Amino acid sequence: RGRAGACARTPSAPRCRLRRGGSQRGAGWQSGACDERACRRRAQAPHQRIADTMTEFDDAQGAEAGETRAKASLMTPEKKPSAPPAALEAALEKTPVDLFSLTSAGADEPWETRLQYAAESEGESLVTLGPASEAEVEEFTGKLEQLAATCGCDCTVVHAVRKEGGADGARDGGGVEARTGAEHEGKEAREGREGAKDAKPSTLTKFVLVRKLPSEGRHLDLRVAVVGNVDAGKSTLVGVLTGPTSFLDDGRGLARSRVLRHKHEAETGRTSSIAEDQHMRLNTRGQCLAMERHQRHAALDQSETAKVVSFIDLAGHERYLRTTVYGLTAHEPDYVMVVVGANHGITRMTKEHVGMAIALHVPLFVVVTKVDLCPEPVMKETMKSLTRLLKLPGARKQPYVVRTLDELMVAVRSFGRTAITPVFTISSVDGTNVPLLRQFFNLMPSRRAWVNQKDMPAEFLIDQHFNVPGVGLVVAGTLISGVVALNHVLLMGPDNQGKFNPVTVRSIHHMRAAVHALLPGQTGAFVVRSRTKDHVRSFGIRKGMVLLEPSMNPVATKSFTCDVLVLHSQTTMRVNYQPIVYARNVRQCVRIAAMDKEILRTGVRARVTLEFMYRPEFLQPGTKVLFTE
């Protein structure tokens, strides 16, 4: 009893240690006001005390974050959908027209100006009209269509929400209570008249997609890296998404046969390489332009293609982890799609892939597959594990399960700008929620304004090379900046001595079709020939080389300095430690030459000087670097 004192509400208890504002020091507690709620909880059953504690913890988290949590929908997919964040609801109530774009003009500008800027820089924008009366929404729709026509865009209504009017109680889900008996008839009449006075008119909200019409050689590009544990269904999902709308998997590997590149991959069913030639083509209205399988290698008509979603299918087995890391760093993805098998749950490789995406600052979303064959208890446990993983201090993500179009609109407008991480539960066999995932890719914009990179010097990252008999050396990769046309003279390097050699681009292919020029943000292949007497193969072509504009005067790098944060390491790193560095398309062993700390362990930040072990590479300041053991 001593300093803590006795509790008046529970006289049988020897002392009350649950005091508001108290702190424990030594063997006793500092004095403070007694917490009535905590005292009452002491007499409750143990399971009830645990439930109350979890409720208090969840309420505190919700108050700190300032947004509605989606705990119930994450735990049980069959329960009532989670409510959208309150911040988004408040933002929609302020203005009748709202634009979703990642690089739009200032918020103080008129919505017409912001729409024109988004159409020119990004090529598309998701416009929200409402909530307002139906007449006002139709008026704004007409103005939007006229403005889009002047910008060379097309308008498509992707979703509409109508809320019926009524009293405040009815709108909030309450309504007037049903009464029986003659003594309540007068009261019902009075309440009905008062409700009619307080009734609000019905409102309408439209979500309109404004997309630029396809022009010659120009379309929108969205790059999505697909990661996840082995046997999670990554290649099967990519095969379903890139096929026709009615195409589904048969459960025996039909869909993944469209994606796998090598014979041993088809035999084992495991991806061991980077499959980057999988594309989902969409027109201005979001309709899929995929062809049947027997028309896969036929000539493609690019005139209707307004947007292309390129999937980078990566390996999930631990044996091919280095290939997966190289795919994340070299191919510059806009988003990362983490695929989780509902029957397998969260594995160690899933945690590794999520950690790499967060370290590279690439927004990620989760797709839970195989929900058709997963029992309900296993599904609940998988969702619990996923929630715990995304809410870790290093991730700080807020999972948001998407099952309806209303929830999809909330996820699209908040993904990439807030901590909300969309979670889709799908099945590639019976097609559960596959249309929602297709619509998600249709509405999501690219994270970079590639149009602004057209006037920059050309920079092309080489991640593949091969020799075609009768054609010559072919290099493939991603164009980061500038425009490359036929007969363009570029510098290829650095070679083993750090030199850059001039070459000429003789042919350009993009998406299996010959084009006159390659635009920034697009992947393609070049046929290059040397401008000197030496053959181009004598330049020592390899992955990690680049094609640059001669005006850049590039210089190879032998050593560089970077700021390092050790995410996880089982060893202690000192000077002369030799990890493997991944920086864009560069992958090479380096040596720690110097650092401002004596040792490096998990969670330590330091400035480290690294030296390449074998040959110099081309690096630019500000490049994200990832190194592993």
JOGI-V425373 format. One record per residue. N is the residue number from 1. OMEGA is omega as a letter, one per 40 degrees, with the letter a starting at -180 (999 if undefined). Layout:
N | OMEGA
N | OMEGA
//
This chain:
1 | i
2 | a
3 | a
4 | a
5 | a
6 | a
7 | a
8 | a
9 | i
10 | a
11 | i
12 | a
13 | a
14 | i
15 | a
16 | i
17 | a
18 | a
19 | a
20 | i
21 | i
22 | i
23 | a
24 | i
25 | a
26 | a
27 | a
28 | a
29 | i
30 | a
31 | i
32 | i
33 | a
34 | i
35 | a
36 | a
37 | i
38 | i
39 | i
40 | a
41 | a
42 | a
43 | a
44 | i
45 | a
46 | a
47 | i
48 | i
49 | i
50 | i
51 | i
52 | i
53 | i
54 | i
55 | i
56 | a
57 | i
58 | i
59 | i
60 | i
61 | a
62 | i
63 | a
64 | a
65 | i
66 | a
67 | a
68 | a
69 | a
70 | a
71 | a
72 | a
73 | i
74 | a
75 | a
76 | a
77 | a
78 | a
79 | a
80 | a
81 | a
82 | a
83 | i
84 | i
85 | a
86 | a
87 | i
88 | i
89 | i
90 | i
91 | a
92 | a
93 | a
94 | a
95 | i
96 | a
97 | a
98 | a
99 | i
100 | i
101 | a
102 | a
103 | a
104 | i
105 | a
106 | a
107 | i
108 | i
109 | i
110 | a
111 | i
112 | i
113 | i
114 | i
115 | i
116 | i
117 | i
118 | i
119 | a
120 | a
121 | a
122 | a
123 | i
124 | i
125 | i
126 | a
127 | i
128 | i
129 | a
130 | e
131 | i
132 | i
133 | a
134 | i
135 | i
136 | i
137 | i
138 | i
139 | i
140 | i
141 | i
142 | i
143 | a
144 | i
145 | i
146 | i
147 | i
148 | i
149 | i
150 | i
151 | a
152 | a
153 | i
154 | a
155 | i
156 | i
157 | a
158 | a
159 | i
160 | a
161 | i
162 | i
163 | a
164 | a
165 | i
166 | i
167 | a
168 | a
169 | i
170 | a
171 | a
172 | i
173 | a
174 | a
175 | i
176 | a
177 | i
178 | a
179 | i
180 | i
181 | a
182 | a
183 | a
184 | a
185 | i
186 | i
187 | i
188 | a
189 | i
190 | i
191 | i
192 | i
193 | i
194 | i
195 | i
196 | i
197 | a
198 | a
199 | i
200 | a
201 | i
202 | a
203 | a
204 | i
205 | i
206 | i
207 | a
208 | i
209 | i
210 | a
211 | i
212 | i
213 | a
214 | i
215 | a
216 | i
217 | a
218 | i
219 | i
220 | a
221 | i
222 | a
223 | a
224 | i
225 | a
226 | a
227 | a
228 | a
229 | i
230 | a
231 | i
232 | i
233 | a
234 | a
235 | i
236 | i
237 | i
238 | i
239 | i
240 | a
241 | a
242 | i
243 | i
244 | a
245 | a
246 | a
247 | i
248 | i
249 | i
250 | a
251 | a
252 | i
253 | a
254 | a
255 | a
256 | i
257 | i
258 | a
259 | a
260 | a
261 | a
262 | a
263 | a
264 | i
265 | i
266 | a
267 | a
268 | a
269 | a
270 | i
271 | i
272 | a
273 | i
274 | i
275 | a
276 | a
277 | i
278 | a
279 | i
280 | a
281 | a
282 | i
283 | a
284 | i
285 | i
286 | i
287 | a
288 | a
289 | a
290 | i
291 | i
292 | a
293 | a
294 | i
295 | a
296 | a
297 | i
298 | i
299 | a
300 | i
301 | a
302 | a
303 | a
304 | a
305 | i
306 | a
307 | i
308 | i
309 | a
310 | i
311 | i
312 | a
313 | a
314 | a
315 | i
316 | a
317 | a
318 | i
319 | a
320 | a
321 | i
322 | i
323 | i
324 | i
325 | i
326 | i
327 | i
328 | a
329 | a
330 | a
331 | i
332 | a
333 | i
334 | a
335 | i
336 | i
337 | i
338 | a
339 | a
340 | i
341 | a
342 | a
343 | a
344 | i
345 | a
346 | a
347 | a
348 | i
349 | i
350 | i
351 | i
352 | a
353 | i
354 | i
355 | i
356 | i
357 | i
358 | i
359 | i
360 | i
361 | i
362 | i
363 | a
364 | i
365 | a
366 | i
367 | i
368 | a
369 | i
370 | i
371 | a
372 | a
373 | a
374 | i
375 | a
376 | i
377 | i
378 | i
379 | i
380 | i
381 | i
382 | i
383 | i
384 | i
385 | i
386 | i
387 | i
388 | a
389 | a
390 | a
391 | i
392 | a
393 | i
394 | a
395 | i
396 | i
397 | i
398 | a
399 | a
400 | a
401 | a
402 | i
403 | a
404 | i
405 | i
406 | i
407 | i
408 | i
409 | i
410 | a
411 | a
412 | a
413 | a
414 | a
415 | a
416 | i
417 | i
418 | a
419 | a
420 | i
421 | a
422 | i
423 | i
424 | i
425 | a
426 | i
427 | i
428 | a
429 | i
430 | i
431 | a
432 | i
433 | i
434 | i
435 | i
436 | i
437 | i
438 | i
439 | i
440 | i
441 | i
442 | a
443 | a
444 | i
445 | i
446 | a
447 | a
448 | i
449 | a
450 | a
451 | a
452 | a
453 | a
454 | a
455 | i
456 | i
457 | a
458 | i
459 | a
460 | a
461 | a
462 | i
463 | i
464 | i
465 | i
466 | a
467 | i
468 | i
469 | a
470 | i
471 | i
472 | a
473 | i
474 | i
475 | a
476 | i
477 | a
478 | i
479 | a
480 | a
481 | i
482 | i
483 | i
484 | i
485 | i
486 | a
487 | i
488 | i
489 | a
490 | i
491 | i
492 | a
493 | e
494 | i
495 | a
496 | i
497 | i
498 | a
499 | i
500 | a
501 | a
502 | i
503 | i
504 | i
505 | a
506 | a
507 | a
508 | i
509 | i
510 | a
511 | i
512 | i
513 | i
514 | i
515 | a
516 | a
517 | i
518 | a
519 | a
520 | a
521 | a
522 | i
523 | a
524 | a
525 | a
526 | i
527 | a
528 | i
529 | a
530 | i
531 | i
532 | i
533 | a
534 | i
535 | a
536 | i
537 | i
538 | i
539 | a
540 | a
541 | a
542 | i
543 | a
544 | i
545 | a
546 | i
547 | a
548 | i
549 | i
550 | a
551 | a
552 | a
553 | a
554 | i
555 | i
556 | a
557 | i
558 | i
559 | a
560 | a
561 | a
562 | i
563 | a
564 | i
565 | a
566 | a
567 | i
568 | i
569 | i
570 | a
571 | i
572 | a
573 | i
574 | i
575 | a
576 | i
577 | a
578 | i
579 | i
580 | a
581 | i
582 | i
583 | a
584 | a
585 | i
586 | i
587 | a
588 | i
589 | a
590 | i
591 | i
592 | a
593 | a
594 | i
595 | a
596 | i
597 | a
598 | a
599 | i
600 | i
601 | a
602 | i
603 | a
604 | i
605 | a
606 | i
607 | a
608 | i
609 | a
610 | i
611 | i
612 | a
613 | a
614 | a
615 | i
616 | a
617 | i
618 | i
619 | i
620 | i
621 | a
622 | a
623 | i
624 | a
625 | i
626 | i
627 | a
628 | i
629 | 999
//
